[in-house]
Structure formats: C-alpha cells, structure tokens
Amino acid sequence: MDSQILFKNRVAVLATMHKKERVIAPLFEKELGIKVTVPQFNTDQFGSFTRDIERSGSQIEAARLKAQQVLLLTGESLAIASEGSFAPHPSLLYASCNREVVIFIDRENDLEIIGEELSFDTNHNHLKVSDIQQAIDFAEKVGFPEHGLIVMLNDHPKNSDEIIKGINTEAALIQAINNSLKKSVNGTVHLETDMRAMYNPTRMKNIEKATYNLIEKINCLCPKCSTPGFDINQRIPGLPCEWCSAPTTLTKCVIYKCQKCGFRKEQLFPDGKQFANPAQCMYCNP
C-alpha cells in the first residue's frame, strides 16, 4: 500500500470556517495528490476561543468530532480537521505555547492519522482596559492590525452579544472599546487577541507546521503491511544521566505501532542522545 497511490485524485473535505485551507489544501494537493474542498460547515458548534461555546471534549476529540461530522454532512470518505489550544508549556510552566493538531480520517481504509505542532511562537494575550490608549498600547504589543483583536464585556461572556470579534483596524477598535465601555458596570472591558486562524497569521503558520507533520506521518508506512501512519504509540522514559547513569524522566526509547496489523518496532534514543544532561537528573540536580 503506497500513500501516493492510495490517496491520489481523491477528494478530502476540510472542516473549517476560518480559512485554514490557505495552508492545508496546497500541501495535501502537492504531497499526496488530494483535492481539498471546504463545505459550508459551522465549526464553532464544537467550541470557540471566546468561551461562549464550550469545547466538545479534549482537543483531539474536538478535532475528531469535526472530521466525523463533516463526513456525515458530505458523504465523502476523506476528512481533515484541526483544533488549536493555548496554555502553559508542559515543561516550562511560565511560558505560553500553542498546540495545533490536524486530524486526517480515511473512512474507506479505516485510518486516522494525527499531525501536531507545539510552539512557543504565539501572541496569545489579554488585558482589562479602561480607556482607548490602553487598548492601542496593547494592540501594538500583539502585532495589530495584522493580528486581529476581540473586545468583550468580561473574560467569561454569557452570550455572543457581549463579544466583538475580528477587529483589524484602529477605527473599529476605538468604536468597539467605546461601545463596550458604555455597557460596562465597572468601567473596564476585556481585550484579547483573536486566535481564529484567519485573524492570526502566527497561529496559521503553526497549523501549516502541524500539517507538514501530518503528511510526514501519512507517508510513513508500516514495514510489514505498508499501511500509512506508522507512528509512535508509546514513549518509554529512563534515559540515563551522563554523570551517575541513573534513569531520568527523559525518553529512552519509543515504540512505533501500525494501526492496521499491529506490528511494533522499538527505536532507542529517538532524540539522538544516549545520555541525559545532569540538570535533568533528580540525584545530580535534586
């Protein structure tokens, strides 16, 4: 089974209403010969960054649900969907990061493959403001107007009527701040970066990187049955400390597994290092 033969000239439906096809479609068409189409589909029903609609399950579960629903809607056999999140980095808790996942589902061949990008490159930010100058200063800091902004009465809006999205001109920002301040009960409003892909070129680049990662995985074939998506199924810690040889929490080996035939392959030292820095050792650096 060859991914070029398996997918060439097939049609994939992309579940997006935020212009993600700008970076996803060209890669799929160039690398796999898949034509990507974008049906009319409300992805906000699965969760919104403005928190007025709670996300459906985990990040991957939300992406999977988008893909499954767009398949039902269109009757096609290939679907692509993505989901982003912004949170402290799992290792560096004081640094914010953007995690993007892009899921690919092939109903015809019963395949699900997921690409991912974890990046510190994000302008994700927010601020409570009480006047126009504070808002303009914040806007300059986060890359406005190339990056859009959102104004809302507070950081936990009860409904969409309290939210003004897609602000990308100074005039629109001033109007949104003034109108919201008139409705505010405490003299402040909540201002934040618009993290939807079409208003956030930094995030769009991370979606593109996650798509590259997905295509790499699709092109990684099982050594036994040649099924696409031969990917890491398990990471085993225990990389020894360079000084004392005690096992650390860093990855010593990974297990690749085929989702079709179950074939497994172990790879030692996947990060190219046979020893961990003593700074990562609980004994040498308690």
N, C-alpha and C positions, 0 to 999 in steps of 0.2 A: 504494500500500500504506500503510495507516494503522495505527499500533500499537494504537489503541483497538479497531479492527475486527479486526485480526489476532489479538489475544490475549483479547478479551472472552469471558468464560464458559468459558475453557479451564482445565484443572487442571494445576498445576505441583507436582512432588514436591520437597520440600526435604530435602537430605541433612544431617541434624543429629541429635545425641543430647544436645545441650547447650542446648536451649530457645531457639535463635535465632529460632524462629518468632514469638516475642513481639514482635520489632521488624521482622522481614522480612515476615511474612504480611500485617499490616494495610496496609502500603504498597503491596504488589502488588495487593491486592484493591481498595484505594481508587483508585490511579492508573491501573491497567491492566485492572481487572475480572477478574483471575486469582485463582482459588481455590487456596490453598496447602494441601497436605496433608503430613503428616510420617509416612512409613512407619517401621517398626522397622528400623533400619539402624545397624550398628556403624562409626562414622566413625573410631574410634581405630585401626582397622586401617591407616589411611593416615598415621599419625603421632600422637604425643602430646606435650604440652608437658613432661611429666615425663621424656621422653627414653628411656624404657624401650622405646618403639617408634619407630624412625627414620622421619622423614617421607618420603613417596614423591615423590622429585624436588623441583623447585623449589616455591615457594609456589603459583604459578598452576597448575603441573602437578598438585599435590596436590588443589587445588580442582576442577580439570577431571576428574580421575580419580573423585572422589566423585560428581560430577554424572553422568558416564558410567555408573558402576556402579549408581547408584540408578535410572537409566533402564532398564537391563537387568533390574534386580530387579522393577520395577513394570510395565514395558511402556508407560509413559506417554511423551508426546512433549516435555514441558517439564520442565526440571530446574533447580534452584537449589542452589548450594553455596558455602560460604565457607571461607576459611583466613586465619589471623592469624599474624603474626610480630612479634618484639620484638628490636630491635637498635639500635646507634648510628645516629643520623640520618646520611644520606649526605653532608650538607654540614656539619653540626655534630657531629663525631665523639664529643664528650664528653657529648652529650645523648641519652638513650634515647628511642625512639619506637615507636609501634605502627602497623604497616601492616596494613590489612584489605583483602582482596579478596573480592568477591562475584561469582560467575560465573553466567550465565544461558545455558542451551543450549536451543534450539528445534530438535529433530530433524526436525520436519515441514517447516520452512522453511530448514534448514541454516544456522542462525545461532548465533554465540557472541559474547556481549557481556559485558564485564567492568567492574564498578564498583570504585572504590578510594578509600581514605581513609588518609592519612599524618598521624599526630597525635602531638604531644608529651604529650598527656593520657593518662598511663598510670601505674599504681602498680607496675609490674613491678619486683620486687626480691627479694633473697635474703640469707641470713645463716647462718653457722655459730653455733650456740648450745650452751652447756654447762649452762644451768640455766633454770628456769621464768621468772625475772624478765627475762632477756634476750629470751626468746620473747614475753613480754607487751609489753615495750617496743617490739619490732619490730612486733607486731600493731597497736599503737596508731598507729604511724607510717604503716602502709599501708592504713588505713581498715577494719580489722577491727571488728565481725563482718560488716558489710555486704559486705565483700570477704573471700572465703574464703582459707584457707591450706592448705599441703601440708607434711607432715613426711616426711623420708626419711633413711636412714642416711648417705648421702653424695650428692653432687650428680650422680653418674653411676650410678644404680641398675641393677643387673643384671636385676632382675625386679620385677613389680608387688607382690610380697610385702614389699618393702622400703619401700613407699610408702603413706602415709595421706593420702587426698585429701578435699576437701570439708569441711574443718574450719571451722565457723562459730559455735561457742560457746566460751566460756573453759574450761568443763569439758572439752570434747572436746580442746581444745588442750593443756591440762595433762596429760590422760591420754596423748595421742599423744607428747608430749615425754618423759614418764616412761618409757613402754614402749620408745621408741626408744633412749633413753639406756642402758637396761639391756642392749640388744643391741650398743651401740657399742663398738668396740675402742679408740677413742682419747678417749672422754669427750665427744664432740661429735656433734651431729646437724645435718642440713641443713634449714633452714626457708625456704620461699619462698611467694610469692603464688600462689594458684590462678588461673590465667589462663583457665580454661574459662569460657565466656560466662555460664552461669547462676550462677557464683560470683563474677563480676567485672562489676558494673554499669558501671564506667568503660569497659571494653572493649565491653560491649554497646552503649553509645552510639556508639562508633566503627563498629561493624557497621551500626548504623542509618544513619550518615552515608554509609558505603560503598554502602548500598542506595539511598539518595537519589541518589547519583552514578550508579549503575547505571540507575535509572529515567530519569534525565535523558538518558543515552546511548541508551536504548531509544527514547525519544521524539524523538531527533534523527534525522531522516530524510534519506536521500540526495537531494540536489536533482535528480538525474537520474532515478532509478528508485524513489524513496520507500522504500527498504529501511531498517528501523530499524538503529540502531547506527552512524550516520555519525560516525566518531570519529577522533581524532588518531592517525596512523600513524607520523609521524616528526617529531622536533623538530630544528631546524637552529640551531646556535649562531652567534654573531657579532654580538650586539647591541653597537653601537659605544659606546665610552667617551664620557661627556659632555665630558671635557676634551680628550682627544687624538684622538678618533674611531677609535682602534684597536679591532679586533674583540675581544670578550671571550667567555668561555665561556657567557654567559647566552643564552637563546633569543631569536633574532631573528625566526624565523617557524616556523609549524607546518604540516604537510601533513595534511589530512583525506582519508581514503580509504574508499570503500564496499567492503565485503567481498563484495558480490554482483556489481556491474557494473564495479568497478574505478575509478569516477570519482574524480578527485582535485581538491582545492581547497586553494590556499595562503592562509594568513592571516598577514600581517605583524604584528609586535608584539602577540602574543596576551595579554601581561600588561599591556597598556595603556601601556607605556613605550617611547619611541623611542630612549632613551639609557640606558646603564648607569651606576651610581654609580662614580666613580673608584676607590673602595675595592675594586671587583671587577676592576680593570684591572691586568694584570701589568706594565705600564710605569709607570703613575702610582702604583701601590702594590705594588711588587715584594716 
